[in-house]
Amino acid sequence: MTVANTISLFIALTILAVIPGPGVFTIVARSMASGFYYGLAVVLGIICGDYVFILLSVYGLSTLANTHSGLFAAIQYAGAAYLFWLGVKLLVAKPNYQEVKSEAELSFFSNYLAGLIVTLGNPKAILFYFSLLPAFVDLQKISLAEVGLILVLAGTAVGGVAVVYAYLASAAGQFFTSEKAFKTINVVAGIIMIGTGIVLALRA
């Protein structure tokens, strides 16, 4: 990959990462409800999901999205159910008045899994990377170093944008310090999570 191609690919990935989608909505919901740390867990899951799709695309397995459509549909439905469950959990959570925070806190791994499932539940991402990457690198002659570079670019671009979303959402949540405000945040975040799950289910 030339320097120009590297910069162009990074810009393209960054612009596309800015566009709101299920991943962004999940990051915002978890960051608002639980804070920046848990938002980062979702971000990490999303990046890992993107890495899976990049490797599948680079090594010529983009047809997996078509030949194993049933598998991806199952992943989508599982992801939709999981996000729906997370949303319901937020809706019924009762804030702790003394600490002014949600008692129904999800673990780092649960948030990571949410981000990973949201990404893996979108098989179109494989086709996206398979269509985008050939414009910047010859996939038939790609070297291991170039694969590593693409992963670094994707992780930096997607992760960088996602971290900004997580920080802004968590900062917005910190403005609210009353029990009522935190309950409102949980309701809003829960609705976002449930809505994202419904969208994934409809796409399956």
NORWOHU-V417133 format. One line per field, one symbol per residue. phi: phi as a letter, one per 40 degrees, with the letter a starting at -180 (. if undefined). psi: psi as a letter, one per 20 degrees, with the letter a starting at -180 (. if undefined). A space follows every 10 residues. Layout:
phi: ???
psi: ???
This chain:
phi: .ccccccccc cccccccccc adccccdccc cccbhcdccc ccdccccccc cccccccccg bccdcccbcc cccccccccc cccccccccc cccbcccccf accccccdcc cccccccdcc cbcccccccc cccdcbaccc bccccccccc cccccccccc ccccdccccc cccccbbccc cccccccccc cccccccccc cccc
psi: prgghggggg gghgghhhpp ahgghggggh gghirgghhh ggggggghgh gghghgghkk khihhghlhh ghgggghggg hghgggghhh hiqpqohgil rphmpqrghg hghggggggi jnihhghghh hghhiiqohi jprhhhghgg gggghggggg ghhggggggh hhhiipirgg ghhggggggg ggggghgggg ghi.
